[in-house]
Amino acid sequence: MDIPMIVLIVAVVAIATAGEAFKHYLKSRKITSSEITNNELELLRKQNKHLEQRVQVLEKIVTDNSYELKSQINAL
């Protein structure tokens, strides 16, 4: 192969790679800089609070002595 042909191939590959990298960069930047509205943020906070309360209830149930006793009886 001629050196100019190798240079041409390397240039084409480099341009294609740079284009794909730039496209990926723009896509990730768009996702991270997207604006969340106040309504969406408030909804997410309410959902998070609700889930935290449910987890607390489940933790109380599981750590209750009677629950442990029931588990041991059921295991027999």
VOPAGU-2260 file (C-alpha; in pm, 1 decimal, decimal comma):
REM VOPAGU-2260
SITE   aa  ch    i         X         Y         Z
SITE  MET   A    0       0,0       0,0       0,0
SITE  ASP   A    1     103,9     353,7     -61,8
SITE  ILE   A    2     161,9     590,2     226,3
SITE  PRO   A    3    -103,1     835,3      96,2
SITE  MET   A    4    -360,6     552,2      99,9
SITE  ILE   A    5    -273,2     466,6     462,3
SITE  VAL   A    6    -297,8     833,4     559,6
SITE  LEU   A    7    -638,2     856,5     389,4
SITE  ILE   A    8    -768,2     547,8     572,3
SITE  VAL   A    9    -640,3     673,6     907,8
SITE  ALA   A   10    -797,9    1015,2     844,1
SITE  VAL   A   11   -1136,8     863,3     759,1
SITE  VAL   A   12   -1130,7     642,2    1069,6
SITE  ALA   A   13   -1023,2     935,1    1289,7
SITE  ILE   A   14   -1300,4    1159,0    1155,4
SITE  ALA   A   15   -1563,9     887,8    1204,0
SITE  THR   A   16   -1443,8     818,6    1558,9
SITE  ALA   A   17   -1437,9    1187,8    1647,8
SITE  GLY   A   18   -1789,6    1229,7    1507,3
SITE  GLU   A   19   -1926,6     942,6    1714,9
SITE  ALA   A   20   -1752,4    1069,8    2028,1
SITE  PHE   A   21   -1893,6    1419,2    1974,6
SITE  LYS   A   22   -2243,1    1277,8    1918,9
SITE  HIS   A   23   -2216,4    1079,6    2243,3
SITE  TYR   A   24   -2094,5    1390,8    2426,9
SITE  LEU   A   25   -2390,8    1595,8    2304,9
SITE  LYS   A   26   -2636,3    1321,9    2400,5
SITE  SER   A   27   -2497,6    1291,8    2754,8
SITE  ARG   A   28   -2490,3    1668,3    2796,3
SITE  LYS   A   29   -2853,8    1695,1    2689,4
SITE  ILE   A   30   -2961,2    1438,8    2947,9
SITE  THR   A   31   -2765,1    1588,8    3237,2
SITE  SER   A   32   -2864,8    1947,7    3168,6
SITE  SER   A   33   -3235,0    1881,6    3118,8
SITE  GLU   A   34   -3451,1    2098,3    3337,7
SITE  ILE   A   35   -3684,9    1939,6    3590,0
SITE  THR   A   36   -3993,5    2144,8    3657,0
SITE  ASN   A   37   -4092,6    2234,3    4010,9
SITE  ASN   A   38   -4405,3    2020,4    3981,2
SITE  GLU   A   39   -4200,7    1715,0    3883,0
SITE  LEU   A   40   -3957,6    1780,1    4164,9
SITE  GLU   A   41   -4237,7    1811,3    4419,6
SITE  LEU   A   42   -4398,6    1490,9    4292,5
SITE  LEU   A   43   -4067,6    1305,7    4325,6
SITE  ARG   A   44   -4024,1    1436,8    4680,0
SITE  LYS   A   45   -4372,7    1317,4    4777,3
SITE  GLN   A   46   -4309,6     975,2    4625,2
SITE  ASN   A   47   -3977,1     950,7    4805,5
SITE  LYS   A   48   -4135,8    1044,8    5139,0
SITE  HIS   A   49   -4413,1     789,0    5086,0
SITE  LEU   A   50   -4160,2     515,3    5007,5
SITE  GLU   A   51   -3953,3     605,0    5314,4
SITE  GLN   A   52   -4264,3     568,9    5531,7
SITE  ARG   A   53   -4343,1     230,1    5379,5
SITE  VAL   A   54   -3988,1     109,6    5442,6
SITE  GLN   A   55   -4013,0     221,0    5805,9
SITE  VAL   A   56   -4335,6      23,5    5849,4
SITE  LEU   A   57   -4179,7    -285,2    5692,0
SITE  GLU   A   58   -3873,0    -251,8    5915,2
SITE  LYS   A   59   -4098,5    -237,4    6221,8
SITE  ILE   A   60   -4283,6    -549,4    6109,8
SITE  VAL   A   61   -3967,6    -746,6    6041,9
SITE  THR   A   62   -3793,2    -644,1    6363,7
SITE  ASP   A   63   -4099,9    -721,7    6575,9
SITE  ASN   A   64   -4049,7   -1020,9    6808,3
SITE  SER   A   65   -4382,0   -1180,2    6715,3
SITE  TYR   A   66   -4283,1   -1175,2    6348,1
SITE  GLU   A   67   -3960,4   -1356,9    6430,9
SITE  LEU   A   68   -4155,5   -1614,2    6632,4
SITE  LYS   A   69   -4399,1   -1668,1    6344,2
SITE  SER   A   70   -4106,4   -1718,7    6107,4
SITE  GLN   A   71   -3953,7   -1978,4    6336,5
SITE  ILE   A   72   -4286,8   -2161,0    6370,9
SITE  ASN   A   73   -4340,4   -2157,1    5994,9
SITE  ALA   A   74   -3990,7   -2294,9    5942,7
SITE  LEU   A   75   -4083,8   -2606,2    6143,2
